[in-house]
């Protein structure tokens, strides 16, 4: 049974891989949203003086 667990990634490795995947996906979504707002000419935040 220990050979099977050695071949699989540890829990920490699996979690780290999922976190990296999630971060890449969220960054891509943020870039897409940012490019849409720039194309439409709408500011991201209201500029207050």
Biotite code that builds the C-alpha atoms (Angstrom):
import biotite.structure as struc

atoms = struc.array([
    struc.Atom([0.000, 0.000, 0.000], chain_id="A", res_id=1, res_name="UNK", atom_name="CA", element="C"),
    struc.Atom([2.868, 2.427, 0.655], chain_id="A", res_id=2, res_name="UNK", atom_name="CA", element="C"),
    struc.Atom([4.029, 2.103, -2.975], chain_id="A", res_id=3, res_name="UNK", atom_name="CA", element="C"),
    struc.Atom([0.671, 3.411, -4.220], chain_id="A", res_id=4, res_name="UNK", atom_name="CA", element="C"),
    struc.Atom([0.838, 6.449, -1.965], chain_id="A", res_id=5, res_name="UNK", atom_name="CA", element="C"),
    struc.Atom([4.446, 7.153, -2.998], chain_id="A", res_id=6, res_name="UNK", atom_name="CA", element="C"),
    struc.Atom([3.409, 7.257, -6.668], chain_id="A", res_id=7, res_name="UNK", atom_name="CA", element="C"),
    struc.Atom([0.614, 9.749, -6.002], chain_id="A", res_id=8, res_name="UNK", atom_name="CA", element="C"),
    struc.Atom([1.171, 13.387, -5.169], chain_id="A", res_id=9, res_name="UNK", atom_name="CA", element="C"),
    struc.Atom([0.962, 14.285, -1.520], chain_id="A", res_id=10, res_name="UNK", atom_name="CA", element="C"),
    struc.Atom([-2.003, 16.255, -0.279], chain_id="A", res_id=11, res_name="UNK", atom_name="CA", element="C"),
    struc.Atom([0.100, 19.400, -0.031], chain_id="A", res_id=12, res_name="UNK", atom_name="CA", element="C"),
    struc.Atom([1.330, 18.966, -3.612], chain_id="A", res_id=13, res_name="UNK", atom_name="CA", element="C"),
    struc.Atom([-2.218, 18.504, -4.902], chain_id="A", res_id=14, res_name="UNK", atom_name="CA", element="C"),
    struc.Atom([-3.433, 21.564, -3.028], chain_id="A", res_id=15, res_name="UNK", atom_name="CA", element="C"),
    struc.Atom([-0.509, 23.656, -4.268], chain_id="A", res_id=16, res_name="UNK", atom_name="CA", element="C"),
    struc.Atom([-1.196, 22.599, -7.862], chain_id="A", res_id=17, res_name="UNK", atom_name="CA", element="C"),
    struc.Atom([-4.895, 23.478, -7.510], chain_id="A", res_id=18, res_name="UNK", atom_name="CA", element="C"),
    struc.Atom([-4.023, 26.865, -6.019], chain_id="A", res_id=19, res_name="UNK", atom_name="CA", element="C"),
    struc.Atom([-1.663, 27.659, -8.905], chain_id="A", res_id=20, res_name="UNK", atom_name="CA", element="C"),
    struc.Atom([-4.323, 26.605, -11.422], chain_id="A", res_id=21, res_name="UNK", atom_name="CA", element="C"),
    struc.Atom([-6.953, 28.742, -9.686], chain_id="A", res_id=22, res_name="UNK", atom_name="CA", element="C"),
    struc.Atom([-4.613, 31.738, -9.561], chain_id="A", res_id=23, res_name="UNK", atom_name="CA", element="C"),
    struc.Atom([-3.858, 31.487, -13.290], chain_id="A", res_id=24, res_name="UNK", atom_name="CA", element="C"),
    struc.Atom([-7.573, 31.253, -14.085], chain_id="A", res_id=25, res_name="UNK", atom_name="CA", element="C"),
    struc.Atom([-8.455, 34.241, -11.911], chain_id="A", res_id=26, res_name="UNK", atom_name="CA", element="C"),
    struc.Atom([-5.645, 36.341, -13.389], chain_id="A", res_id=27, res_name="UNK", atom_name="CA", element="C"),
    struc.Atom([-6.870, 35.519, -16.888], chain_id="A", res_id=28, res_name="UNK", atom_name="CA", element="C"),
    struc.Atom([-10.411, 36.520, -15.900], chain_id="A", res_id=29, res_name="UNK", atom_name="CA", element="C"),
    struc.Atom([-9.140, 39.788, -14.398], chain_id="A", res_id=30, res_name="UNK", atom_name="CA", element="C"),
    struc.Atom([-7.191, 40.586, -17.575], chain_id="A", res_id=31, res_name="UNK", atom_name="CA", element="C"),
    struc.Atom([-10.287, 39.876, -19.667], chain_id="A", res_id=32, res_name="UNK", atom_name="CA", element="C"),
    struc.Atom([-12.466, 42.093, -17.508], chain_id="A", res_id=33, res_name="UNK", atom_name="CA", element="C"),
    struc.Atom([-9.817, 44.825, -17.571], chain_id="A", res_id=34, res_name="UNK", atom_name="CA", element="C"),
    struc.Atom([-9.544, 44.739, -21.337], chain_id="A", res_id=35, res_name="UNK", atom_name="CA", element="C"),
    struc.Atom([-13.327, 44.913, -21.712], chain_id="A", res_id=36, res_name="UNK", atom_name="CA", element="C"),
    struc.Atom([-13.551, 48.012, -19.533], chain_id="A", res_id=37, res_name="UNK", atom_name="CA", element="C"),
    struc.Atom([-10.732, 49.704, -21.463], chain_id="A", res_id=38, res_name="UNK", atom_name="CA", element="C"),
    struc.Atom([-12.381, 48.922, -24.791], chain_id="A", res_id=39, res_name="UNK", atom_name="CA", element="C"),
    struc.Atom([-15.718, 50.349, -23.717], chain_id="A", res_id=40, res_name="UNK", atom_name="CA", element="C"),
    struc.Atom([-14.067, 53.483, -22.350], chain_id="A", res_id=41, res_name="UNK", atom_name="CA", element="C"),
    struc.Atom([-15.406, 53.019, -18.848], chain_id="A", res_id=42, res_name="UNK", atom_name="CA", element="C"),
    struc.Atom([-12.988, 53.732, -16.008], chain_id="A", res_id=43, res_name="UNK", atom_name="CA", element="C"),
    struc.Atom([-12.257, 50.925, -13.578], chain_id="A", res_id=44, res_name="UNK", atom_name="CA", element="C"),
    struc.Atom([-12.785, 53.146, -10.542], chain_id="A", res_id=45, res_name="UNK", atom_name="CA", element="C"),
    struc.Atom([-14.490, 56.472, -10.039], chain_id="A", res_id=46, res_name="UNK", atom_name="CA", element="C"),
    struc.Atom([-11.906, 59.224, -9.857], chain_id="A", res_id=47, res_name="UNK", atom_name="CA", element="C"),
    struc.Atom([-12.636, 61.378, -6.836], chain_id="A", res_id=48, res_name="UNK", atom_name="CA", element="C"),
    struc.Atom([-10.834, 64.678, -6.353], chain_id="A", res_id=49, res_name="UNK", atom_name="CA", element="C"),
])
